[in-house]
Amino acid sequence: MIQISPDTQLVLLDDDSHLRTALSQTFDLAGLKVQAFANAEGVLAALPTDWLGVLVTDIRMPGISGLELLEQAQQLDKQLPVLLITGQGDVPLAVQAMRQGAYDFLQKPFANDLLLDSVHRALEVRRLVIENRALRSALAEQKLLGERLLGHSASAERLREQVRALANIQADVLILGETGSGKEVVARALHDLSSRSNAPFVAINTGALAESVIESELFGHEAGAFTGANKRRIGKFEHANGGTVFLDEIESMSLDVQVKLLRLLQERVVERVGSNQLIPLDIRIVAATKEDLLIAADEGRFRADLFYRLNVAQINLPPLRQRPEDILPLFQHFATQASQRYKTEELNLDSATRAQLLSHDWPGNIRELQNAAERWVLGLDLAISQLTANPTTQVSNQPLAQQVENFERNLLMAELSKQHSSLREVAEALQLPRKTLHDKLRKHGLSTKLTGENPPTLG
């Protein structure tokens, strides 16, 4: 089986052993890492992904010719440089190959300097191609994360960094977060940024599946496995082969199903209900819970060994109340989406609504915020006032001084957002001297980063 090292710069293909040896020595003396082969069979399949190298091939070879190799290389990567070595009678073919995308051709006999010059130019072109691909990939990744995992807060940025770091690691992931905090959004981002993005993403809410059908849904069944099983059913795990399975509310899974899941995680095989056949799987599991699974394990409701098997990598989603600087930008984003969907006029947030949004505890997190934004766009009550107005749900365990501090901070945040972080206008609206406003912003750790604008001046 052919193996090509990632640090190989040149792959040389020529059935003439003398020429192959001579050219290999030329490349070695020039400090280039080369691997030489007598034919092209299996070479392309062995190339590393985004290989930083060049193919140098004779046109006439037994089996796959140089021209056929060029065609196959372009199907693999249109920008992979292929340099053709031609005999005198092959020049018209080489010219035609250049029109079809070959990087260069050299007619035998040729000077070594001419060969090395062409190779060095091809390597530089290839380096730029790969660098540009990496840059475009990074920008696309940043755009995807920025559009899905919204927020300006430090915790939102940490979350994006975590997802970016874990996306292409094949380890299973456990996501911890309160109801409505965006666990499935994070799971989909992990999938879409990974090498599995072209394979299925299968989301399963284990808490919504009846106990009588959960095994069949997850693992599948054979015809006749139980009453009503009239034909074979492919389970969710098997359907997701090659991709990602998202298991939400994993804490609600019965202990019997947990045993089967543990086996699947350990052995990466699935056995349909009513079958003795083990089916190999290539899947990544992303599980999510709103509970502390170790406490659930102590109470006998969750297997500790399953927790440790799932908890290879962990992502903790902060509740919305811990990232208040994200509340207004997120609300505005959801309101804009709702205005477009319902074809209504886009409204501006008034100070009273901003203060109300910032003073609410958001027990339903982002999902509740999105619902409030839709109601507001439709001219309905935000449906949060009853919670906000009830101090027992908010700050009953906080001293009065702390409640006053929180109110002042929320009011400043609301006015900053309303005035687009213009400190002059904020000072005028709140009727504060400029120095007092500066002192209060510093005291509460607030800045104009709330709107993402450049810091304004008061002059």
PAVO-516033 format. One record per residue (C-alpha): residue number from 0; residue in one letter; x negated, y negated, z. Coordinates in pm, 1 decimal. Example, Ala and Ser with C-alpha at 12.3 -4.5 7.8 and 13.67 -1.06 7.14 Angstrom:
BEGIN
{0 "A" {-1230.0 450.0 780.0}};
{1 "S" {-1367.0 106.0 714.0}};
# end
This chain:
BEGIN
{0 "M" {0.0 0.0 0.0}};
{1 "I" {-139.6 -339.6 -101.4}};
{2 "Q" {-208.5 -587.3 177.8}};
{3 "I" {-303.0 -947.3 109.0}};
{4 "S" {-445.6 -1152.8 392.8}};
{5 "P" {-276.6 -1491.9 455.6}};
{6 "D" {-617.6 -1663.8 438.5}};
{7 "T" {-687.1 -1523.7 89.8}};
{8 "Q" {-716.9 -1813.1 -153.6}};
{9 "L" {-734.2 -1620.2 -480.3}};
{10 "V" {-586.7 -1297.5 -609.2}};
{11 "L" {-781.4 -1176.6 -912.8}};
{12 "L" {-624.4 -926.4 -1152.5}};
{13 "D" {-828.7 -765.5 -1432.0}};
{14 "D" {-860.5 -405.1 -1543.8}};
{15 "D" {-1220.8 -462.4 -1658.7}};
{16 "S" {-1422.6 -357.3 -1352.3}};
{17 "H" {-1741.1 -538.8 -1466.0}};
{18 "L" {-1563.0 -869.8 -1522.8}};
{19 "R" {-1365.3 -825.6 -1201.4}};
{20 "T" {-1687.0 -777.9 -1001.7}};
{21 "A" {-1861.5 -1071.2 -1171.1}};
{22 "L" {-1572.4 -1310.2 -1113.3}};
{23 "S" {-1535.5 -1196.4 -750.5}};
{24 "Q" {-1901.3 -1276.9 -691.9}};
{25 "T" {-1858.4 -1617.9 -852.8}};
{26 "F" {-1570.7 -1699.1 -620.7}};
{27 "D" {-1759.3 -1566.0 -315.7}};
{28 "L" {-2061.8 -1784.1 -394.2}};
{29 "A" {-1828.7 -2084.4 -423.9}};
{30 "G" {-1695.7 -2015.6 -73.2}};
{31 "L" {-1353.9 -1896.5 -191.8}};
{32 "K" {-1181.2 -1597.5 -30.9}};
{33 "V" {-1073.3 -1357.9 -304.1}};
{34 "Q" {-902.9 -1019.6 -327.0}};
{35 "A" {-938.5 -837.1 -658.5}};
{36 "F" {-714.3 -569.1 -811.6}};
{37 "A" {-729.4 -360.1 -1128.4}};
{38 "N" {-356.5 -405.6 -1198.8}};
{39 "A" {-60.9 -611.2 -1082.7}};
{40 "E" {149.3 -328.7 -938.6}};
{41 "G" {275.5 -433.0 -593.8}};
{42 "V" {72.5 -754.5 -575.8}};
{43 "L" {360.3 -1003.0 -570.7}};
{44 "A" {546.3 -808.3 -303.7}};
{45 "A" {238.0 -829.2 -81.1}};
{46 "L" {197.2 -1208.1 -103.1}};
{47 "P" {262.7 -1389.7 226.7}};
{48 "T" {553.6 -1633.6 240.8}};
{49 "D" {450.9 -1978.3 110.8}};
{50 "W" {109.4 -1841.0 27.2}};
{51 "L" {-156.7 -2111.4 -7.9}};
{52 "G" {-328.4 -1949.1 -301.7}};
{53 "V" {-360.4 -1897.9 -676.8}};
{54 "L" {-318.8 -1597.3 -906.7}};
{55 "V" {-597.9 -1550.0 -1164.2}};
{56 "T" {-499.3 -1279.9 -1411.1}};
{57 "D" {-598.5 -1132.9 -1744.7}};
{58 "I" {-322.3 -1130.1 -2003.5}};
{59 "R" {-375.3 -778.5 -2133.6}};
{60 "M" {-361.2 -516.5 -1858.9}};
{61 "P" {-210.1 -168.1 -1837.2}};
{62 "G" {131.9 -157.6 -1672.8}};
{63 "I" {240.2 -510.8 -1588.7}};
{64 "S" {74.7 -760.2 -1823.7}};
{65 "G" {-37.4 -1106.8 -1721.6}};
{66 "L" {260.2 -1261.5 -1900.4}};
{67 "E" {502.5 -1027.8 -1720.3}};
{68 "L" {330.9 -1113.3 -1392.8}};
{69 "L" {379.3 -1483.2 -1467.3}};
{70 "E" {749.8 -1429.3 -1527.9}};
{71 "Q" {789.1 -1231.9 -1204.1}};
{72 "A" {585.1 -1489.8 -1009.7}};
{73 "Q" {814.1 -1768.2 -1125.5}};
{74 "Q" {1115.0 -1572.2 -1006.5}};
{75 "L" {944.3 -1540.4 -668.4}};
{76 "D" {818.8 -1900.7 -653.7}};
{77 "K" {839.4 -2137.7 -949.7}};
{78 "Q" {550.3 -2343.6 -812.1}};
{79 "L" {303.9 -2058.3 -756.8}};
{80 "P" {-2.7 -2140.2 -976.0}};
{81 "V" {-94.2 -1867.3 -1227.0}};
{82 "L" {-420.6 -1907.2 -1419.7}};
{83 "L" {-448.5 -1686.0 -1729.0}};
{84 "I" {-767.2 -1532.3 -1873.2}};
{85 "T" {-733.0 -1481.2 -2247.0}};
{86 "G" {-915.7 -1312.0 -2530.7}};
{87 "Q" {-946.4 -1495.6 -2860.7}};
{88 "G" {-638.5 -1330.3 -3005.2}};
{89 "D" {-431.0 -1417.6 -2697.7}};
{90 "V" {-461.9 -1796.4 -2725.4}};
{91 "P" {-119.1 -1846.7 -2893.9}};
{92 "L" {35.6 -1634.2 -2615.9}};
{93 "A" {-142.2 -1838.4 -2350.8}};
{94 "V" {-21.4 -2165.9 -2502.9}};
{95 "Q" {333.7 -2032.4 -2496.7}};
{96 "A" {282.5 -1923.8 -2132.6}};
{97 "M" {171.2 -2277.0 -2044.2}};
{98 "R" {500.2 -2404.8 -2181.6}};
{99 "Q" {675.7 -2152.6 -1957.3}};
{100 "G" {497.7 -2269.1 -1643.9}};
{101 "A" {145.1 -2119.0 -1630.4}};
{102 "Y" {-97.7 -2355.0 -1456.9}};
{103 "D" {-391.0 -2313.9 -1701.5}};
{104 "F" {-563.9 -2067.4 -1931.6}};
{105 "L" {-929.0 -1994.7 -2003.0}};
{106 "Q" {-1052.6 -1828.3 -2320.2}};
{107 "K" {-1328.1 -1567.5 -2290.6}};
{108 "P" {-1615.1 -1622.2 -2266.6}};
{109 "F" {-1593.9 -1923.9 -2034.0}};
{110 "A" {-1839.6 -2105.9 -1808.4}};
{111 "N" {-1811.6 -2041.8 -1435.3}};
{112 "D" {-1798.6 -2417.0 -1365.8}};
{113 "L" {-1494.7 -2449.4 -1588.1}};
{114 "L" {-1323.1 -2162.8 -1403.5}};
{115 "L" {-1403.5 -2301.6 -1058.3}};
{116 "D" {-1287.6 -2649.7 -1154.7}};
{117 "S" {-950.6 -2514.9 -1270.4}};
{118 "V" {-914.4 -2300.7 -956.8}};
{119 "H" {-995.2 -2589.8 -721.3}};
{120 "R" {-740.4 -2812.9 -893.6}};
{121 "A" {-476.9 -2538.4 -871.7}};
{122 "L" {-548.7 -2485.6 -500.5}};
{123 "E" {-506.1 -2858.4 -433.1}};
{124 "V" {-176.0 -2863.4 -622.6}};
{125 "R" {-60.0 -2562.3 -423.5}};
{126 "R" {-159.7 -2724.8 -93.6}};
{127 "L" {47.2 -3034.0 -174.9}};
{128 "V" {344.8 -2820.2 -275.6}};
{129 "I" {341.7 -2630.1 55.4}};
{130 "E" {292.4 -2949.3 258.7}};
{131 "N" {587.8 -3112.4 84.3}};
{132 "R" {802.0 -2805.6 145.3}};
{133 "A" {712.3 -2811.7 514.0}};
{134 "L" {798.8 -3181.8 531.8}};
{135 "R" {1133.4 -3133.0 356.5}};
{136 "S" {1210.1 -2837.6 583.0}};
{137 "A" {1129.6 -3041.9 892.6}};
{138 "L" {1349.0 -3329.3 771.6}};
{139 "A" {1635.2 -3092.0 691.7}};
{140 "E" {1595.2 -2931.8 1033.6}};
{141 "Q" {1596.1 -3270.7 1202.0}};
{142 "K" {1906.5 -3373.7 1005.2}};
{143 "L" {2090.4 -3052.8 1092.9}};
{144 "L" {2009.8 -3084.8 1462.0}};
{145 "G" {2090.3 -3455.8 1464.5}};
{146 "E" {2429.6 -3397.4 1304.0}};
{147 "R" {2528.9 -3108.7 1530.9}};
{148 "L" {2356.9 -3167.2 1864.3}};
{149 "L" {2449.6 -3530.3 1904.2}};
{150 "G" {2327.8 -3769.4 2168.8}};
{151 "H" {2061.0 -4026.5 2251.2}};
{152 "S" {1985.9 -3909.6 2605.3}};
{153 "A" {1663.8 -3740.4 2712.4}};
{154 "S" {1856.8 -3420.1 2786.6}};
{155 "A" {2005.1 -3419.3 2433.9}};
{156 "E" {1657.8 -3458.3 2284.7}};
{157 "R" {1522.9 -3177.5 2505.9}};
{158 "L" {1806.7 -2955.3 2385.0}};
{159 "R" {1719.8 -3024.9 2020.4}};
{160 "E" {1355.1 -2946.1 2090.0}};
{161 "Q" {1452.8 -2619.3 2259.5}};
{162 "V" {1671.5 -2509.9 1968.6}};
{163 "R" {1399.3 -2604.5 1721.7}};
{164 "A" {1141.8 -2399.6 1915.8}};
{165 "L" {1362.4 -2091.2 1957.0}};
{166 "A" {1528.2 -2081.3 1614.2}};
{167 "N" {1273.2 -1857.6 1442.0}};
{168 "I" {1176.6 -1653.2 1745.1}};
{169 "Q" {1356.2 -1321.9 1709.4}};
{170 "A" {1416.9 -1283.4 2084.7}};
{171 "D" {1773.4 -1274.6 2213.6}};
{172 "V" {1897.3 -1594.6 2379.4}};
{173 "L" {2123.3 -1662.3 2677.9}};
{174 "I" {2306.9 -1997.0 2676.7}};
{175 "L" {2438.1 -2129.8 3007.9}};
{176 "G" {2689.1 -2410.7 3014.3}};
{177 "E" {3025.4 -2524.7 3141.0}};
{178 "T" {3343.7 -2489.7 2939.6}};
{179 "G" {3342.3 -2724.6 2640.8}};
{180 "S" {2970.4 -2805.4 2659.8}};
{181 "G" {2898.7 -2681.8 2305.4}};
{182 "K" {2763.2 -2329.0 2348.6}};
{183 "E" {2884.4 -2204.2 2009.0}};
{184 "V" {2750.4 -2516.6 1834.8}};
{185 "V" {2406.4 -2439.9 1980.5}};
{186 "A" {2432.2 -2074.0 1878.7}};
{187 "R" {2518.1 -2169.8 1519.6}};
{188 "A" {2228.1 -2414.5 1509.4}};
{189 "L" {1991.5 -2137.7 1623.7}};
{190 "H" {2122.5 -1915.7 1344.4}};
{191 "D" {2122.1 -2178.7 1068.3}};
{192 "L" {1764.5 -2285.3 1144.3}};
{193 "S" {1637.0 -1927.7 1151.6}};
{194 "S" {1521.0 -1688.3 882.2}};
{195 "R" {1857.9 -1513.1 930.1}};
{196 "S" {2056.5 -1810.9 800.0}};
{197 "N" {2163.3 -1633.3 478.6}};
{198 "A" {2301.3 -1335.4 674.6}};
{199 "P" {2629.2 -1332.3 872.8}};
{200 "F" {2688.3 -1531.9 1189.1}};
{201 "V" {2954.0 -1343.2 1384.3}};
{202 "A" {3111.6 -1520.6 1682.0}};
{203 "I" {3298.3 -1307.3 1935.0}};
{204 "N" {3485.5 -1438.0 2238.7}};
{205 "T" {3468.6 -1129.9 2457.0}};
{206 "G" {3710.4 -1285.6 2704.0}};
{207 "A" {3981.2 -1304.9 2437.2}};
{208 "L" {3961.9 -935.0 2339.7}};
{209 "A" {4196.7 -689.1 2506.2}};
{210 "E" {4019.7 -414.5 2696.8}};
{211 "S" {4192.8 -151.5 2481.2}};
{212 "V" {4036.2 -279.2 2157.4}};
{213 "I" {3705.8 -436.7 2257.7}};
{214 "E" {3494.5 -123.0 2194.6}};
{215 "S" {3648.3 -72.1 1851.7}};
{216 "E" {3604.6 -441.0 1764.7}};
{217 "L" {3241.0 -451.2 1869.2}};
{218 "F" {3113.0 -105.9 1777.7}};
{219 "G" {3364.9 12.2 1514.7}};
{220 "H" {3537.2 349.3 1501.6}};
{221 "E" {3581.4 653.6 1281.7}};
{222 "A" {3913.6 766.5 1139.3}};
{223 "G" {4098.7 973.5 1398.2}};
{224 "A" {3883.6 850.6 1688.7}};
{225 "F" {4200.5 761.6 1881.4}};
{226 "T" {4572.4 724.1 1823.5}};
{227 "G" {4629.7 467.6 1550.3}};
{228 "A" {4276.4 489.7 1408.1}};
{229 "N" {4388.0 583.0 1058.3}};
{230 "K" {4067.6 484.1 883.8}};
{231 "R" {3706.6 394.8 955.6}};
{232 "R" {3644.5 45.6 1089.5}};
{233 "I" {3311.5 -136.0 1073.8}};
{234 "G" {3248.1 -312.3 1405.4}};
{235 "K" {3130.1 -670.3 1453.8}};
{236 "F" {2772.0 -567.1 1535.4}};
{237 "E" {2740.1 -356.2 1223.2}};
{238 "H" {2901.8 -627.6 1009.3}};
{239 "A" {2643.6 -878.1 1135.8}};
{240 "N" {2347.0 -660.8 1036.6}};
{241 "G" {2060.3 -887.8 935.9}};
{242 "G" {2219.1 -1188.3 1105.9}};
{243 "T" {2325.5 -1317.0 1445.8}};
{244 "V" {2597.7 -1210.1 1689.9}};
{245 "F" {2727.6 -1474.1 1931.0}};
{246 "L" {2890.8 -1325.6 2240.4}};
{247 "D" {3083.2 -1593.2 2428.8}};
{248 "E" {3210.6 -1545.2 2784.3}};
{249 "I" {2979.4 -1247.7 2826.6}};
{250 "E" {3068.1 -1239.1 3197.5}};
{251 "S" {3419.9 -1115.3 3112.1}};
{252 "M" {3294.3 -794.2 2949.4}};
{253 "S" {3383.3 -474.1 3138.0}};
{254 "L" {3108.5 -268.9 3300.9}};
{255 "D" {3171.6 22.5 3060.7}};
{256 "V" {3120.1 -201.2 2756.3}};
{257 "Q" {2817.2 -358.3 2924.4}};
{258 "V" {2652.3 -15.2 2932.9}};
{259 "K" {2699.7 25.2 2558.1}};
{260 "L" {2576.9 -326.3 2492.1}};
{261 "L" {2264.5 -260.8 2699.1}};
{262 "R" {2187.5 45.8 2489.2}};
{263 "L" {2237.9 -152.7 2168.9}};
{264 "L" {2000.8 -423.1 2290.4}};
{265 "Q" {1734.7 -172.8 2392.5}};
{266 "E" {1748.3 57.7 2090.6}};
{267 "R" {1896.9 -168.8 1821.2}};
{268 "V" {2136.7 102.0 1708.7}};
{269 "V" {2515.4 120.9 1711.4}};
{270 "E" {2736.8 427.4 1743.7}};
{271 "R" {3094.1 396.2 1621.9}};
{272 "V" {3368.2 524.1 1851.8}};
{273 "G" {3434.3 886.0 1756.8}};
{274 "S" {3096.9 931.1 1584.0}};
{275 "N" {2763.7 1085.6 1678.7}};
{276 "Q" {2569.5 898.9 1411.8}};
{277 "L" {2331.1 622.5 1520.3}};
{278 "I" {2321.4 329.5 1278.0}};
{279 "P" {2004.9 112.3 1291.1}};
{280 "L" {2067.8 -258.7 1330.7}};
{281 "D" {1864.0 -571.6 1266.9}};
{282 "I" {2053.1 -836.2 1462.2}};
{283 "R" {1984.3 -1115.4 1704.1}};
{284 "I" {2211.0 -1151.9 2005.9}};
{285 "V" {2297.3 -1496.0 2140.3}};
{286 "A" {2510.7 -1463.7 2452.6}};
{287 "A" {2683.4 -1742.2 2643.6}};
{288 "T" {2830.3 -1774.4 2989.8}};
{289 "K" {2969.5 -2039.2 3220.3}};
{290 "E" {2889.3 -1830.2 3529.3}};
{291 "D" {2573.6 -1750.9 3724.7}};
{292 "L" {2525.4 -1390.7 3609.7}};
{293 "L" {2296.9 -1305.4 3902.2}};
{294 "I" {2578.5 -1393.2 4141.4}};
{295 "A" {2813.4 -1185.3 3925.9}};
{296 "A" {2559.8 -899.2 3947.4}};
{297 "D" {2545.1 -929.0 4328.7}};
{298 "E" {2923.9 -907.2 4333.0}};
{299 "G" {2915.3 -594.1 4114.1}};
{300 "R" {3085.1 -760.1 3815.0}};
{301 "F" {2782.2 -773.1 3586.2}};
{302 "R" {2490.6 -537.9 3534.8}};
{303 "A" {2162.0 -688.3 3651.4}};
{304 "D" {1965.6 -488.1 3391.3}};
{305 "L" {2185.4 -631.9 3114.9}};
{306 "F" {2125.7 -983.9 3247.5}};
{307 "Y" {1748.8 -939.3 3238.0}};
{308 "R" {1769.3 -787.3 2889.0}};
{309 "L" {1975.9 -1080.8 2760.2}};
{310 "N" {1776.9 -1345.3 2944.4}};
{311 "V" {1462.8 -1328.1 2730.0}};
{312 "A" {1503.5 -1693.5 2634.9}};
{313 "Q" {1744.3 -1927.5 2809.1}};
{314 "I" {1906.5 -2256.5 2712.2}};
{315 "N" {2085.3 -2464.0 2976.7}};
{316 "L" {2341.6 -2708.5 2841.4}};
{317 "P" {2382.1 -3018.7 3059.9}};
{318 "P" {2741.1 -3117.9 3139.6}};
{319 "L" {2855.2 -3447.6 2991.8}};
{320 "R" {2868.7 -3615.5 3333.6}};
{321 "Q" {2490.7 -3571.4 3357.4}};
{322 "R" {2428.2 -3753.0 3027.0}};
{323 "P" {2656.1 -4061.1 3055.8}};
{324 "E" {2456.4 -4256.8 2797.5}};
{325 "D" {2587.4 -4012.8 2534.8}};
{326 "I" {2957.3 -4061.1 2616.1}};
{327 "L" {3027.0 -4372.0 2408.6}};
{328 "P" {2823.1 -4270.1 2098.7}};
{329 "L" {2985.8 -3925.6 2101.5}};
{330 "F" {3333.4 -4073.0 2146.4}};
{331 "Q" {3275.8 -4313.8 1857.7}};
{332 "H" {3149.0 -4027.1 1639.0}};
{333 "F" {3456.4 -3814.5 1709.8}};
{334 "A" {3683.9 -4114.6 1663.3}};
{335 "T" {3531.2 -4186.2 1322.2}};
{336 "Q" {3579.2 -3823.0 1219.7}};
{337 "A" {3941.7 -3831.3 1337.8}};
{338 "S" {4010.3 -4157.9 1152.2}};
{339 "Q" {3885.9 -4000.7 830.9}};
{340 "R" {4083.9 -3682.3 888.6}};
{341 "Y" {4411.9 -3855.9 976.7}};
{342 "K" {4351.3 -4142.2 730.0}};
{343 "T" {4397.1 -4408.0 996.5}};
{344 "E" {4223.2 -4741.6 1038.6}};
{345 "E" {3898.3 -4717.4 1233.1}};
{346 "L" {3938.9 -4900.0 1563.7}};
{347 "N" {3691.0 -5081.1 1785.0}};
{348 "L" {3658.1 -4983.3 2148.5}};
{349 "D" {3767.0 -5252.6 2390.4}};
{350 "S" {3595.0 -5308.3 2725.8}};
{351 "A" {3873.1 -5149.4 2928.0}};
{352 "T" {3864.0 -4828.0 2724.1}};
{353 "R" {3483.6 -4816.3 2742.6}};
{354 "A" {3491.4 -4854.8 3117.9}};
{355 "Q" {3758.1 -4585.4 3143.8}};
{356 "L" {3553.2 -4344.1 2933.8}};
{357 "L" {3238.3 -4406.5 3135.0}};
{358 "S" {3409.7 -4369.4 3472.9}};
{359 "H" {3564.3 -4031.3 3389.4}};
{360 "D" {3393.1 -3713.1 3510.4}};
{361 "W" {3470.2 -3510.3 3191.8}};
{362 "P" {3524.4 -3165.1 3345.0}};
{363 "G" {3608.8 -3037.8 2995.6}};
{364 "N" {3285.0 -3184.0 2861.1}};
{365 "I" {3242.5 -3251.0 2487.5}};
{366 "R" {3559.3 -3064.8 2394.6}};
{367 "E" {3763.8 -3288.1 2625.5}};
{368 "L" {3588.7 -3598.9 2491.8}};
{369 "Q" {3669.7 -3498.9 2133.5}};
{370 "N" {4033.3 -3443.4 2227.3}};
{371 "A" {4046.8 -3787.9 2391.4}};
{372 "A" {3896.7 -3948.5 2079.5}};
{373 "E" {4160.7 -3787.7 1856.1}};
{374 "R" {4442.3 -3902.8 2084.7}};
{375 "W" {4300.5 -4256.1 2089.5}};
{376 "V" {4280.1 -4268.8 1708.6}};
{377 "L" {4644.9 -4160.7 1688.9}};
{378 "G" {4745.5 -4439.2 1927.3}};
{379 "L" {4818.2 -4200.3 2214.4}};
{380 "D" {4709.8 -4220.1 2575.3}};
{381 "L" {4356.2 -4091.2 2637.2}};
{382 "A" {4507.2 -3837.1 2880.6}};
{383 "I" {4220.5 -3887.1 3124.2}};
{384 "S" {4354.6 -4164.2 3346.3}};
{385 "Q" {4519.4 -3929.7 3592.6}};
{386 "L" {4187.8 -3756.9 3650.6}};
{387 "T" {3988.0 -4077.5 3660.4}};
{388 "A" {4227.2 -4245.7 3899.8}};
{389 "N" {4217.3 -3961.8 4150.9}};
{390 "P" {3913.2 -4021.1 4370.7}};
{391 "T" {3928.5 -3672.4 4513.9}};
{392 "T" {3836.6 -3527.1 4176.0}};
{393 "Q" {3554.0 -3769.2 4124.0}};
{394 "V" {3359.9 -3911.5 4414.1}};
{395 "S" {3523.4 -3800.1 4739.4}};
{396 "N" {3186.9 -3672.2 4858.7}};
{397 "Q" {3004.7 -3995.4 4772.4}};
{398 "P" {2956.7 -4290.1 5007.0}};
{399 "L" {3113.2 -4623.6 4912.6}};
{400 "A" {2776.6 -4776.7 4821.5}};
{401 "Q" {2713.5 -4500.7 4569.6}};
{402 "Q" {3058.8 -4542.5 4416.3}};
{403 "V" {2993.3 -4914.8 4374.3}};
{404 "E" {2654.7 -4840.7 4213.4}};
{405 "N" {2816.6 -4598.5 3968.5}};
{406 "F" {3088.4 -4846.3 3876.8}};
{407 "E" {2833.9 -5124.1 3813.4}};
{408 "R" {2618.8 -4895.7 3596.5}};
{409 "N" {2918.8 -4778.5 3392.3}};
{410 "L" {3036.7 -5136.7 3342.2}};
{411 "L" {2692.4 -5242.5 3218.9}};
{412 "M" {2678.9 -4943.7 2980.0}};
{413 "A" {3021.7 -5028.7 2840.8}};
{414 "E" {2927.7 -5391.0 2777.2}};
{415 "L" {2591.1 -5299.5 2622.2}};
{416 "S" {2766.6 -5071.0 2377.0}};
{417 "K" {3036.7 -5328.0 2299.8}};
{418 "Q" {2785.0 -5606.5 2235.1}};
{419 "H" {2554.7 -5377.3 2031.6}};
{420 "S" {2285.6 -5423.9 2298.3}};
{421 "S" {2265.0 -5799.7 2251.6}};
{422 "L" {2153.2 -5898.3 2601.3}};
{423 "R" {2250.8 -6261.1 2546.7}};
{424 "E" {2611.2 -6163.7 2468.7}};
{425 "V" {2620.7 -5911.9 2755.0}};
{426 "A" {2504.6 -6181.1 2997.1}};
{427 "E" {2772.0 -6420.9 2870.3}};
{428 "A" {3050.1 -6161.0 2881.0}};
{429 "L" {2968.4 -6056.6 3237.7}};
{430 "Q" {2892.1 -6415.6 3341.0}};
{431 "L" {2551.7 -6318.1 3476.7}};
{432 "P" {2227.9 -6517.0 3475.7}};
{433 "R" {1981.6 -6359.7 3235.4}};
{434 "K" {1729.8 -6272.4 3507.2}};
{435 "T" {2002.8 -6104.5 3713.7}};
{436 "L" {2107.4 -5900.0 3410.8}};
{437 "H" {1746.9 -5792.7 3350.5}};
{438 "D" {1712.9 -5691.9 3715.4}};
{439 "K" {2033.1 -5487.7 3709.5}};
{440 "L" {1939.8 -5310.7 3384.6}};
{441 "R" {1601.4 -5223.3 3530.3}};
{442 "K" {1763.1 -5107.8 3854.3}};
{443 "H" {1998.2 -4869.5 3672.1}};
{444 "G" {1739.7 -4751.4 3420.8}};
{445 "L" {1939.5 -4886.1 3127.2}};
{446 "S" {1797.9 -5008.8 2799.4}};
{447 "T" {1908.4 -5095.7 2448.2}};
{448 "K" {1830.7 -4738.3 2342.7}};
{449 "L" {2200.1 -4679.7 2401.9}};
{450 "T" {2273.0 -4797.8 2050.7}};
{451 "G" {1943.7 -4703.3 1890.3}};
{452 "E" {1868.4 -5064.8 1793.8}};
{453 "N" {1542.4 -5249.6 1837.1}};
{454 "P" {1521.7 -5422.5 2177.3}};
{455 "P" {1663.2 -5772.8 2143.1}};
{456 "T" {1525.4 -6084.4 2308.8}};
{457 "L" {1704.5 -6335.3 2524.8}};
{458 "G" {1545.2 -6638.1 2364.5}};
# end
